[in-house]
Amino acid sequence: MDELLFSPDECKPIPKGVYTARIAKAEIKISKAGNKYISCDVQIIQGTSQGKLVDCNFHLWANDSKFRSDSRRKFARLVSCCGIQTEIKVNDLSVILDKPFLVDLGEQEDNFGNVNCINGFNKLRGK
């Protein structure tokens, strides 16, 4: 068995701020409760936090209409910030991969300490 090296620093949240990022991975998943959602890995691509990932989920199929509406608005904003101005087929998430945008990161606390949260997405300046 390979020895696992672990540093507590890898669990520290990325400092609050606006970063250039990309979607490194996007897939449709099913929650433990049986609900379909989009799971994305937002990767920081510049600066001292380059390479770090933040999870971002979009519950486009949620039963709760307000939750579903909020998720759809946030996903539409992400798609627009990736430079896509037309309809996309949600089952083909490859169209949002590797397109740079700005992500505004914050922090919140969970049961294990501080974690990052995404406050918003913006287009890169000049794009």
N, CA, C and O atoms as a MOPAC input file, in Angstrom:
PM7 MOZYME 1SCF
protein

 N      0.85100 1    -1.18400 1     0.00000 1
 C      0.00000 1     0.00000 1     0.00000 1
 C      0.89000 1     1.23900 1     0.00000 1
 O      1.87900 1     1.30900 1     0.73000 1
 N      0.52200 1     2.21900 1    -0.83600 1
 C      1.27200 1     3.46900 1    -0.87700 1
 C      1.03700 1     4.26200 1     0.39500 1
 O     -0.06400 1     4.27800 1     0.94500 1
 N      2.09600 1     4.92100 1     0.85100 1
 C      1.96000 1     5.75500 1     2.02700 1
 C      1.33500 1     7.08800 1     1.62700 1
 O      1.76800 1     7.73000 1     0.67000 1
 N      0.32100 1     7.48800 1     2.36700 1
 C     -0.37100 1     8.74800 1     2.10300 1
 C      0.29800 1     9.85500 1     2.88800 1
 O      0.46200 1     9.75600 1     4.10400 1
 N      0.68300 1    10.90700 1     2.19400 1
 C      1.21800 1    12.08600 1     2.85700 1
 C      0.10300 1    13.10800 1     2.97500 1
 O     -0.60100 1    13.38400 1     2.00300 1
 N     -0.05600 1    13.66000 1     4.14600 1
 C     -1.13700 1    14.60200 1     4.39000 1
 C     -0.59400 1    15.82400 1     5.11400 1
 O      0.18400 1    15.70600 1     6.06100 1
 N     -1.00900 1    16.98800 1     4.66200 1
 C     -0.65800 1    18.23500 1     5.32400 1
 C     -1.94200 1    18.95600 1     5.71300 1
 O     -2.82300 1    19.13200 1     4.87300 1
 N     -2.06500 1    19.37400 1     6.96500 1
 C     -3.26400 1    20.12800 1     7.35700 1
 C     -3.45800 1    21.39100 1     6.52200 1
 O     -4.58000 1    21.88300 1     6.40300 1
 N     -2.37900 1    21.92400 1     5.94400 1
 C     -2.49000 1    23.12300 1     5.10800 1
 C     -3.36200 1    22.90400 1     3.87900 1
 O     -3.97200 1    23.84600 1     3.37400 1
 N     -3.42500 1    21.65500 1     3.39200 1
 C     -4.22400 1    21.41200 1     2.19100 1
 C     -5.71700 1    21.55200 1     2.45600 1
 O     -6.50200 1    21.64400 1     1.51300 1
 N     -6.11800 1    21.57100 1     3.71400 1
 C     -7.52800 1    21.71000 1     4.07200 1
 C     -7.91300 1    23.14300 1     4.42200 1
 O     -9.08400 1    23.43500 1     4.66100 1
 N     -6.92900 1    24.03100 1     4.45200 1
 C     -7.23800 1    25.43000 1     4.74000 1
 C     -7.97200 1    26.03000 1     3.54500 1
 O     -7.63900 1    25.74100 1     2.39500 1
 N     -8.97800 1    26.87200 1     3.82400 1
 C     -9.68100 1    27.50200 1     2.70200 1
 C     -8.78100 1    28.48600 1     1.96900 1
 O     -7.82400 1    29.01800 1     2.53300 1
 N     -9.10000 1    28.71400 1     0.72400 1
 C     -8.44200 1    29.73600 1    -0.08700 1
 C     -8.86600 1    31.08700 1     0.50600 1
 O    -10.04000 1    31.26800 1     0.82900 1
 N     -7.94200 1    32.02700 1     0.65300 1
 C     -8.33700 1    33.33500 1     1.20200 1
 C     -9.46600 1    33.98000 1     0.39500 1
 O     -9.53000 1    33.83700 1    -0.82600 1
 N    -10.34900 1    34.68700 1     1.09200 1
 C    -11.45200 1    35.39500 1     0.43000 1
 C    -10.88500 1    36.30200 1    -0.65400 1
 O     -9.81400 1    36.88700 1    -0.49300 1
 N    -11.62000 1    36.41100 1    -1.76400 1
 C    -11.19800 1    37.30000 1    -2.83400 1
 C    -11.70800 1    36.85300 1    -4.18100 1
 O    -12.44400 1    35.87200 1    -4.29400 1
 N    -11.30500 1    37.58700 1    -5.20100 1
 C    -11.70600 1    37.29200 1    -6.58300 1
 C    -10.51500 1    36.66200 1    -7.29400 1
 O     -9.40800 1    37.19900 1    -7.25200 1
 N    -10.74000 1    35.52700 1    -7.94600 1
 C     -9.69100 1    34.75200 1    -8.59000 1
 C    -10.07600 1    34.40600 1   -10.02200 1
 O    -11.25700 1    34.28500 1   -10.34800 1
 N     -9.07100 1    34.24900 1   -10.86800 1
 C     -9.29000 1    33.69700 1   -12.19400 1
 C     -9.39700 1    32.18700 1   -12.02600 1
 O     -8.56500 1    31.56300 1   -11.36700 1
 N    -10.42500 1    31.61200 1   -12.62400 1
 C    -10.69100 1    30.18800 1   -12.42200 1
 C    -11.20800 1    29.56100 1   -13.71400 1
 O    -11.41600 1    30.23800 1   -14.72100 1
 N    -11.40600 1    28.25700 1   -13.65100 1
 C    -11.98700 1    27.49200 1   -14.75300 1
 C    -12.75600 1    26.32800 1   -14.15600 1
 O    -12.53900 1    25.95600 1   -13.00200 1
 N    -13.64800 1    25.75700 1   -14.94000 1
 C    -14.30200 1    24.51700 1   -14.52000 1
 C    -13.39500 1    23.38000 1   -14.97100 1
 O    -13.21200 1    23.15800 1   -16.16800 1
 N    -12.83200 1    22.66600 1   -14.00800 1
 C    -11.91800 1    21.56300 1   -14.30400 1
 C    -12.68700 1    20.26000 1   -14.53400 1
 O    -12.24100 1    19.38800 1   -15.28000 1
 N    -13.83800 1    20.13900 1   -13.88900 1
 C    -14.63000 1    18.91000 1   -14.00100 1
 C    -16.08900 1    19.27500 1   -13.76200 1
 O    -16.40300 1    20.06200 1   -12.86900 1
 N    -16.97100 1    18.70400 1   -14.55900 1
 C    -18.40800 1    18.92800 1   -14.39400 1
 C    -19.14000 1    17.64400 1   -14.75700 1
 O    -18.90400 1    17.05500 1   -15.81200 1
 N    -20.02100 1    17.22700 1   -13.87800 1
 C    -20.77300 1    16.00200 1   -14.15600 1
 C    -22.12000 1    16.03100 1   -13.45600 1
 O    -22.30800 1    16.72600 1   -12.45800 1
 N    -23.03900 1    15.27200 1   -13.99300 1
 C    -24.34900 1    15.11600 1   -13.37400 1
 C    -24.24300 1    13.94500 1   -12.40200 1
 O    -23.76800 1    12.86400 1   -12.75200 1
 N    -24.69600 1    14.18700 1   -11.17500 1
 C    -24.65500 1    13.16100 1   -10.12900 1
 C    -26.04600 1    12.98200 1    -9.53500 1
 O    -26.95800 1    13.77300 1    -9.77100 1
 N    -26.17200 1    11.92000 1    -8.76000 1
 C    -27.40200 1    11.64400 1    -8.02700 1
 C    -27.06300 1    11.68300 1    -6.53500 1
 O    -26.14600 1    10.99900 1    -6.08200 1
 N    -27.81400 1    12.49000 1    -5.77500 1
 C    -27.57700 1    12.59400 1    -4.33200 1
 C    -28.04500 1    11.32100 1    -3.62200 1
 O    -28.72000 1    10.47800 1    -4.21300 1
 N    -27.67700 1    11.20000 1    -2.34700 1
 C    -28.12100 1    10.05000 1    -1.54000 1
 C    -29.63900 1     9.99700 1    -1.46800 1
 O    -30.22700 1     8.92300 1    -1.34300 1
 N    -30.27300 1    11.17400 1    -1.54700 1
 C    -31.73900 1    11.24000 1    -1.51100 1
 C    -32.36700 1    10.93800 1    -2.86700 1
 O    -33.59200 1    10.90700 1    -2.98600 1
 N    -31.53200 1    10.71300 1    -3.90200 1
 C    -32.03700 1    10.36900 1    -5.22300 1
 C    -32.28600 1    11.55500 1    -6.13900 1
 O    -32.93000 1    11.40700 1    -7.17800 1
 N    -31.78600 1    12.73100 1    -5.77200 1
 C    -31.99100 1    13.93000 1    -6.58600 1
 C    -30.80600 1    14.17800 1    -7.51400 1
 O    -29.64900 1    14.06300 1    -7.10900 1
 N    -31.11000 1    14.51500 1    -8.75500 1
 C    -30.08900 1    14.79600 1    -9.75700 1
 C    -29.57500 1    16.22200 1    -9.57800 1
 O    -30.35100 1    17.13200 1    -9.28700 1
 N    -28.24500 1    16.42000 1    -9.75600 1
 C    -27.64900 1    17.75500 1    -9.67700 1
 C    -26.36100 1    17.78200 1   -10.48200 1
 O    -25.82800 1    16.73600 1   -10.85100 1
 N    -25.85800 1    18.99100 1   -10.75400 1
 C    -24.58600 1    19.15900 1   -11.44600 1
 C    -23.51300 1    19.44400 1   -10.40200 1
 O    -23.66500 1    20.34100 1    -9.57200 1
 N    -22.44200 1    18.68500 1   -10.44800 1
 C    -21.30200 1    18.87100 1    -9.55600 1
 C    -20.12300 1    19.38600 1   -10.37900 1
 O    -19.74400 1    18.78000 1   -11.38100 1
 N    -19.54200 1    20.51900 1    -9.94600 1
 C    -18.40900 1    21.11500 1   -10.65400 1
 C    -17.22000 1    21.28900 1    -9.71900 1
 O    -17.38600 1    21.57300 1    -8.53300 1
 N    -16.02500 1    21.11700 1   -10.26300 1
 C    -14.78900 1    21.48200 1    -9.58500 1
 C    -14.31200 1    22.78400 1   -10.20900 1
 O    -13.94500 1    22.82100 1   -11.38400 1
 N    -14.31800 1    23.84500 1    -9.42100 1
 C    -13.82700 1    25.15400 1    -9.86100 1
 C    -12.35500 1    25.22000 1    -9.45100 1
 O    -12.03000 1    25.13700 1    -8.26600 1
 N    -11.47700 1    25.36700 1   -10.42800 1
 C    -10.04100 1    25.37900 1   -10.16100 1
 C     -9.47500 1    26.77800 1   -10.34000 1
 O     -9.71200 1    27.43200 1   -11.35600 1
 N     -8.72200 1    27.23200 1    -9.33600 1
 C     -8.03100 1    28.52000 1    -9.41200 1
 C     -6.85700 1    28.35000 1   -10.37000 1
 O     -6.10300 1    27.38400 1   -10.25800 1
 N     -6.69300 1    29.29000 1   -11.32300 1
 C     -5.66400 1    29.09900 1   -12.35000 1
 C     -4.56100 1    30.14900 1   -12.31800 1
 O     -3.67600 1    30.13900 1   -13.17400 1
 N     -4.60200 1    31.06000 1   -11.33900 1
 C     -3.52800 1    32.05200 1   -11.21800 1
 C     -3.27400 1    32.36400 1    -9.75000 1
 O     -4.13500 1    32.14100 1    -8.89800 1
 N     -2.08900 1    32.87900 1    -9.46500 1
 C     -1.77000 1    33.35700 1    -8.13100 1
 C     -1.28100 1    32.26900 1    -7.19700 1
 O     -1.00300 1    31.14500 1    -7.61400 1
 N     -1.18100 1    32.62500 1    -5.92100 1
 C     -0.61700 1    31.70500 1    -4.93000 1
 C     -1.52600 1    30.51500 1    -4.64000 1
 O     -1.06900 1    29.51600 1    -4.08400 1
 N     -2.78800 1    30.60300 1    -5.00300 1
 C     -3.72200 1    29.48400 1    -4.79700 1
 C     -3.92800 1    28.66400 1    -6.06500 1
 O     -4.83600 1    27.83500 1    -6.13600 1
 N     -3.07900 1    28.89900 1    -7.06600 1
 C     -3.20100 1    28.19000 1    -8.34600 1
 C     -3.26100 1    26.68200 1    -8.12100 1
 O     -2.48000 1    26.12000 1    -7.35400 1
 N     -4.21000 1    26.03900 1    -8.81100 1
 C     -4.36200 1    24.59500 1    -8.74300 1
 C     -5.36300 1    24.12700 1    -7.69600 1
 O     -5.83100 1    22.99100 1    -7.76900 1
 N     -5.70300 1    24.96700 1    -6.72500 1
 C     -6.65400 1    24.56100 1    -5.68800 1
 C     -8.06600 1    24.51100 1    -6.26200 1
 O     -8.40300 1    25.23300 1    -7.20100 1
 N     -8.88100 1    23.64100 1    -5.67400 1
 C    -10.24300 1    23.39800 1    -6.15300 1
 C    -11.27800 1    23.81000 1    -5.12000 1
 O    -11.04900 1    23.72300 1    -3.91400 1
 N    -12.42000 1    24.26100 1    -5.61800 1
 C    -13.58800 1    24.55300 1    -4.78500 1
 C    -14.76700 1    23.83200 1    -5.41900 1
 O    -14.98100 1    23.93000 1    -6.62700 1
 N    -15.53100 1    23.11000 1    -4.61200 1
 C    -16.71900 1    22.41400 1    -5.10400 1
 C    -17.85500 1    23.40400 1    -5.33300 1
 O    -18.01900 1    24.37200 1    -4.59000 1
 N    -18.62400 1    23.14200 1    -6.36700 1
 C    -19.78900 1    23.97500 1    -6.66400 1
 C    -20.87600 1    23.07500 1    -7.24300 1
 O    -20.65700 1    22.39200 1    -8.24300 1
 N    -22.04400 1    23.07700 1    -6.61200 1
 C    -23.15000 1    22.23500 1    -7.06400 1
 C    -24.32400 1    23.09100 1    -7.51700 1
 O    -24.60600 1    24.14400 1    -6.94500 1
 N    -24.99500 1    22.61900 1    -8.54800 1
 C    -26.17400 1    23.29300 1    -9.09400 1
 C    -27.33100 1    22.29900 1    -9.08900 1
 O    -27.26900 1    21.26000 1    -9.74800 1
 N    -28.37400 1    22.61800 1    -8.35100 1
 C    -29.52300 1    21.72300 1    -8.18800 1
 C    -30.64200 1    22.14000 1    -9.13800 1
 O    -31.69300 1    22.62000 1    -8.71300 1
 N    -30.39400 1    21.94500 1   -10.43400 1
 C    -31.32600 1    22.39500 1   -11.46900 1
 C    -32.64200 1    21.63200 1   -11.45800 1
 O    -33.64300 1    22.11400 1   -11.98900 1
 N    -32.65000 1    20.44900 1   -10.85900 1
 C    -33.83700 1    19.60000 1   -10.85200 1
 C    -34.47700 1    19.50200 1    -9.46200 1
 O    -35.30000 1    18.61700 1    -9.22700 1
 N    -34.11200 1    20.39100 1    -8.54800 1
 C    -34.62600 1    20.33000 1    -7.17000 1
 C    -36.15100 1    20.42000 1    -7.15000 1
 O    -36.75900 1    21.07800 1    -7.99500 1
 N    -36.75100 1    19.75600 1    -6.18100 1
 C    -38.20600 1    19.81100 1    -6.02000 1
 C    -38.66100 1    21.16300 1    -5.49000 1
 O    -39.73400 1    21.64300 1    -5.85800 1
 N    -37.85500 1    21.78200 1    -4.63000 1
 C    -38.18100 1    23.09000 1    -4.07000 1
 C    -37.99800 1    24.14800 1    -5.15900 1
 O    -36.88900 1    24.33300 1    -5.66000 1
 N    -39.06100 1    24.83400 1    -5.52300 1
 C    -39.02200 1    25.74400 1    -6.67300 1
 C    -38.07400 1    26.92800 1    -6.45900 1
 O    -37.41000 1    27.34800 1    -7.40700 1
 N    -37.99300 1    27.47400 1    -5.25000 1
 C    -37.08000 1    28.59700 1    -4.99700 1
 C    -35.62300 1    28.12000 1    -5.09700 1
 O    -34.79300 1    28.78800 1    -5.71400 1
 N    -35.32000 1    26.98300 1    -4.49900 1
 C    -33.97000 1    26.41600 1    -4.55500 1
 C    -33.57700 1    26.12100 1    -6.00900 1
 O    -32.45700 1    26.40800 1    -6.43300 1
 N    -34.52500 1    25.54000 1    -6.76500 1
 C    -34.28100 1    25.23000 1    -8.17600 1
 C    -34.04900 1    26.51200 1    -8.97300 1
 O    -33.13500 1    26.57700 1    -9.79600 1
 N    -34.86900 1    27.52400 1    -8.73200 1
 C    -34.73800 1    28.79600 1    -9.43800 1
 C    -33.39500 1    29.46600 1    -9.12600 1
 O    -32.72900 1    29.96600 1   -10.03200 1
 N    -33.00000 1    29.47900 1    -7.86100 1
 C    -31.70100 1    30.05800 1    -7.48000 1
 C    -30.55700 1    29.32000 1    -8.15800 1
 O    -29.62900 1    29.95300 1    -8.66200 1
 N    -30.60700 1    28.00000 1    -8.17900 1
 C    -29.55700 1    27.20300 1    -8.82500 1
 C    -29.50800 1    27.46900 1   -10.32100 1
 O    -28.42600 1    27.55500 1   -10.90200 1
 N    -30.65400 1    27.59800 1   -10.93700 1
 C    -30.68500 1    27.87100 1   -12.38200 1
 C    -30.10900 1    29.24400 1   -12.70600 1
 O    -29.39500 1    29.39300 1   -13.69800 1
 N    -30.40900 1    30.25200 1   -11.88100 1
 C    -29.84100 1    31.58000 1   -12.08600 1
 C    -28.31900 1    31.54500 1   -11.95000 1
 O    -27.60800 1    32.13000 1   -12.76700 1
 N    -27.82100 1    30.86200 1   -10.92000 1
 C    -26.37200 1    30.78000 1   -10.70400 1
 C    -25.69100 1    30.01800 1   -11.83800 1
 O    -24.61200 1    30.40200 1   -12.28800 1
 N    -26.32200 1    28.93900 1   -12.29700 1
 C    -25.73500 1    28.17300 1   -13.40000 1
 C    -25.74400 1    29.00300 1   -14.68400 1
 O    -24.77700 1    28.97700 1   -15.44400 1
 N    -26.82900 1    29.73600 1   -14.92800 1
 C    -26.89500 1    30.60700 1   -16.11600 1
 C    -25.79900 1    31.66100 1   -16.06300 1
 O    -25.20300 1    31.98500 1   -17.09100 1
 N    -25.52500 1    32.20000 1   -14.88300 1
 C    -24.45700 1    33.19400 1   -14.72900 1
 C    -23.10100 1    32.56300 1   -15.03600 1
 O    -22.28300 1    33.16600 1   -15.73100 1
 N    -22.85700 1    31.37000 1   -14.53000 1
 C    -21.59700 1    30.67900 1   -14.81700 1
 C    -21.43900 1    30.44200 1   -16.31100 1
 O    -20.37900 1    30.71800 1   -16.87300 1
 N    -22.47400 1    29.93600 1   -16.95500 1
 C    -22.42400 1    29.65800 1   -18.39400 1
 C    -22.10900 1    30.94300 1   -19.16600 1
 O    -21.27800 1    30.93500 1   -20.07300 1
 N    -22.76900 1    32.03600 1   -18.80700 1
 C    -22.52400 1    33.31800 1   -19.45800 1
 C    -21.08300 1    33.78900 1   -19.22900 1
 O    -20.44600 1    34.29800 1   -20.15100 1
 N    -20.57200 1    33.62300 1   -18.01700 1
 C    -19.20100 1    34.04900 1   -17.71100 1
 C    -18.16200 1    33.20200 1   -18.43300 1
 O    -17.02100 1    33.62700 1   -18.61200 1
 N    -18.56000 1    32.00800 1   -18.84400 1
 C    -17.68500 1    31.14400 1   -19.65100 1
 C    -17.72000 1    31.55100 1   -21.12200 1
 O    -17.05300 1    30.93400 1   -21.95400 1
 N    -18.49400 1    32.58600 1   -21.44300 1
 C    -18.54700 1    33.09300 1   -22.81300 1
 C    -19.56800 1    32.41400 1   -23.69200 1
 O    -19.53200 1    32.57000 1   -24.91300 1
 N    -20.48100 1    31.66200 1   -23.09800 1
 C    -21.49100 1    30.94400 1   -23.87500 1
 C    -22.78200 1    31.75700 1   -23.84400 1
 O    -23.33400 1    32.01200 1   -22.77300 1
 N    -23.25800 1    32.15900 1   -25.01200 1
 C    -24.43500 1    33.02200 1   -25.09500 1
 C    -25.64200 1    32.30700 1   -25.70600 1
 O    -26.67400 1    32.93300 1   -25.94500 1
 N    -25.52100 1    31.01600 1   -25.95800 1
 C    -26.62200 1    30.26400 1   -26.54900 1
 C    -27.06700 1    29.17600 1   -25.58200 1
 O    -26.41700 1    28.93000 1   -24.56600 1
 N    -28.17300 1    28.53300 1   -25.90600 1
 C    -28.63400 1    27.40200 1   -25.10300 1
 C    -27.58600 1    26.30300 1   -25.11900 1
 O    -26.90200 1    26.09600 1   -26.12200 1
 N    -27.46700 1    25.60500 1   -24.00700 1
 C    -26.59000 1    24.43300 1   -23.97700 1
 C    -27.41400 1    23.22900 1   -23.56500 1
 O    -28.43100 1    23.36100 1   -22.88400 1
 N    -26.96900 1    22.05800 1   -23.98100 1
 C    -27.58500 1    20.81700 1   -23.53800 1
 C    -26.91000 1    20.44100 1   -22.22700 1
 O    -25.70300 1    20.20500 1   -22.19000 1
 N    -27.68400 1    20.38500 1   -21.16000 1
 C    -27.12200 1    20.14800 1   -19.84300 1
 C    -26.42800 1    18.78700 1   -19.76500 1
 O    -25.53200 1    18.60000 1   -18.94100 1
 N    -26.82700 1    17.84100 1   -20.60600 1
 C    -26.14300 1    16.54700 1   -20.58000 1
 C    -24.78900 1    16.59500 1   -21.28700 1
 O    -24.06600 1    15.59900 1   -21.28100 1
 N    -24.42600 1    17.73200 1   -21.89800 1
 C    -23.10600 1    17.91700 1   -22.50300 1
 C    -22.40700 1    19.08000 1   -21.80800 1
 O    -22.35100 1    20.18900 1   -22.33900 1
 N    -21.88000 1    18.81900 1   -20.62500 1
 C    -21.25100 1    19.85800 1   -19.81700 1
 C    -19.83700 1    20.18800 1   -20.28100 1
 O    -19.19000 1    21.07000 1   -19.71700 1
 N    -19.35900 1    19.49300 1   -21.29600 1
 C    -18.00200 1    19.76500 1   -21.78800 1
 C    -17.86700 1    21.19000 1   -22.31700 1
 O    -16.75400 1    21.71100 1   -22.39100 1
 N    -18.98200 1    21.83100 1   -22.68700 1
 C    -18.91300 1    23.17900 1   -23.23600 1
 C    -18.46900 1    24.22100 1   -22.21000 1
 O    -18.02500 1    25.30300 1   -22.59200 1
 N    -18.58100 1    23.91300 1   -20.90500 1
 C    -18.16300 1    24.88300 1   -19.89100 1
 C    -16.76400 1    24.59000 1   -19.33700 1
 O    -16.24100 1    25.36100 1   -18.53300 1
 N    -16.16500 1    23.48600 1   -19.76300 1
 C    -14.84500 1    23.11700 1   -19.23900 1
 C    -13.75100 1    24.03200 1   -19.78100 1
 O    -13.78000 1    24.44100 1   -20.94200 1
 N    -12.79400 1    24.34100 1   -18.92300 1
 C    -11.54800 1    25.03600 1   -19.29000 1
 C    -11.73300 1    26.44700 1   -19.84200 1
 O    -10.81300 1    26.98300 1   -20.46000 1
 N    -12.88000 1    27.04900 1   -19.63900 1
 C    -13.09800 1    28.43000 1   -20.08200 1
 C    -12.86500 1    29.35200 1   -18.88200 1
 O    -13.53800 1    29.20200 1   -17.86300 1
 N    -11.93000 1    30.30000 1   -18.97700 1
 C    -11.61200 1    31.13900 1   -17.81400 1
 C    -12.70000 1    32.15700 1   -17.48200 1
 O    -13.36900 1    32.68900 1   -18.36800 1
 N    -12.85900 1    32.41300 1   -16.18900 1
 C    -13.80500 1    33.39300 1   -15.66500 1
 C    -13.29400 1    33.83800 1   -14.30000 1
 O    -12.29300 1    33.31700 1   -13.80800 1
 N    -13.97200 1    34.79000 1   -13.69600 1
 C    -13.62700 1    35.23300 1   -12.34500 1
 C    -14.59900 1    34.62000 1   -11.35100 1
 O    -15.80300 1    34.55900 1   -11.59900 1
 N    -14.06500 1    34.16600 1   -10.22600 1
 C    -14.90300 1    33.61700 1    -9.16300 1
 C    -14.62800 1    34.42000 1    -7.89400 1
 O    -13.47600 1    34.67800 1    -7.54400 1
 N    -15.70000 1    34.80700 1    -7.21500 1
 C    -15.60700 1    35.54500 1    -5.95600 1
 C    -15.79300 1    34.52700 1    -4.82400 1
 O    -16.87800 1    33.97800 1    -4.63300 1
 N    -14.70300 1    34.29100 1    -4.07700 1
 C    -14.74600 1    33.30900 1    -2.99800 1
 C    -14.93700 1    33.97300 1    -1.64800 1
 O    -14.37400 1    35.03100 1    -1.36800 1
 N    -15.73400 1    33.33400 1    -0.82500 1
 C    -15.91700 1    33.72200 1     0.56400 1
 C    -15.59600 1    32.53800 1     1.44500 1
 O    -15.07700 1    31.52600 1     0.97600 1
 N    -15.90500 1    32.66500 1     2.72400 1
 C    -15.71300 1    31.56500 1     3.67500 1
 C    -16.96800 1    31.40900 1     4.52000 1
 O    -17.67300 1    32.37400 1     4.81400 1
 N    -17.22000 1    30.17500 1     4.89600 1
 C    -18.28800 1    29.88200 1     5.84700 1
 C    -17.80700 1    28.73500 1     6.72500 1
 O    -16.82300 1    28.06800 1     6.40700 1
 N    -18.50000 1    28.51400 1     7.82100 1
 C    -18.07800 1    27.46800 1     8.74100 1
 C    -19.00900 1    26.27700 1     8.64300 1
 O    -20.22900 1    26.42700 1     8.56600 1
 N    -18.41000 1    25.07700 1     8.64600 1
 C    -19.20900 1    23.85700 1     8.71800 1
 C    -18.78800 1    23.09800 1     9.98500 1
 O    -18.12700 1    23.66800 1    10.85400 1
 N    -19.15600 1    21.84700 1    10.09300 1
 C    -18.84400 1    21.05400 1    11.28600 1
 C    -17.35400 1    20.83300 1    11.49800 1
 O    -16.93400 1    20.47500 1    12.59900 1
 N    -16.55300 1    21.04000 1    10.46500 1
 C    -15.12400 1    20.74100 1    10.55000 1
 C    -14.24900 1    21.98800 1    10.50700 1
 O    -13.02400 1    21.87300 1    10.51900 1
 N    -14.84200 1    23.16700 1    10.45700 1
 C    -14.06900 1    24.40900 1    10.40200 1
 C    -14.49800 1    25.26800 1     9.23000 1
 O    -15.59400 1    25.10100 1     8.69600 1
 N    -13.63100 1    26.19100 1     8.83000 1
 C    -13.93900 1    27.10200 1     7.72300 1
 C    -13.74600 1    26.41600 1     6.38200 1
 O    -12.80000 1    25.65100 1     6.19000 1
 N    -14.65200 1    26.69800 1     5.45700 1
 C    -14.58300 1    26.18900 1     4.09100 1
 C    -14.92200 1    27.33600 1     3.13800 1
 O    -15.52400 1    28.33400 1     3.53500 1
 N    -14.52800 1    27.17600 1     1.89300 1
 C    -14.85100 1    28.19400 1     0.89600 1
 C    -16.29000 1    28.06500 1     0.43300 1
 O    -16.86600 1    26.97700 1     0.40700 1
 N    -16.85500 1    29.21100 1     0.06700 1
 C    -18.14600 1    29.26000 1    -0.60400 1
 C    -17.99000 1    30.20300 1    -1.78900 1
 O    -17.15400 1    31.10600 1    -1.76900 1
 N    -18.78300 1    29.99200 1    -2.79700 1
 C    -18.71900 1    30.83600 1    -3.98700 1
 C    -19.80300 1    31.90100 1    -3.87700 1
 O    -20.99300 1    31.59500 1    -3.80300 1
 N    -19.36100 1    33.16400 1    -3.86700 1
 C    -20.29400 1    34.29100 1    -3.76700 1
 C    -20.81100 1    34.73500 1    -5.12800 1
 O    -21.87400 1    35.34800 1    -5.22100 1
 N    -20.05400 1    34.42400 1    -6.19400 1
 C    -20.51000 1    34.82400 1    -7.51500 1
 C    -19.48400 1    34.54700 1    -8.59300 1
 O    -18.34000 1    34.18700 1    -8.31800 1
 N    -19.92400 1    34.72500 1    -9.82700 1
 C    -19.08900 1    34.54600 1   -11.00900 1
 C    -19.12600 1    35.83300 1   -11.81800 1
 O    -20.14200 1    36.52900 1   -11.83100 1
 N    -18.03600 1    36.15500 1   -12.48800 1
 C    -17.98500 1    37.30800 1   -13.38300 1
 C    -17.14400 1    36.95600 1   -14.60600 1
 O    -16.29900 1    36.06200 1   -14.57100 1
 N    -17.40300 1    37.68500 1   -15.67900 1
 C    -16.59100 1    37.51900 1   -16.88700 1
 C    -15.22100 1    38.12900 1   -16.64300 1
 O    -15.07100 1    39.06400 1   -15.85700 1
 N    -14.23500 1    37.58900 1   -17.32500 1
 C    -12.91700 1    38.21600 1   -17.30000 1
 C    -13.02700 1    39.58200 1   -17.96000 1
 O    -13.76200 1    39.75400 1   -18.93200 1
 N    -12.31500 1    40.52100 1   -17.44400 1
 C    -12.33600 1    41.86100 1   -18.02900 1
 C    -11.81500 1    41.79800 1   -19.46700 1
 O    -10.81500 1    41.14200 1   -19.75600 1
 N    -12.51000 1    42.48900 1   -20.34700 1
 C    -12.09400 1    42.49800 1   -21.75000 1
 C    -12.58500 1    41.31000 1   -22.55400 1
 O    -12.25900 1    41.19400 1   -23.73600 1
 N    -13.35500 1    40.43000 1   -21.94900 1
 C    -13.86200 1    39.24000 1   -22.66100 1
 C    -15.30800 1    39.41400 1   -23.02200 1
 O    -15.90600 1    38.52200 1   -23.62400 1

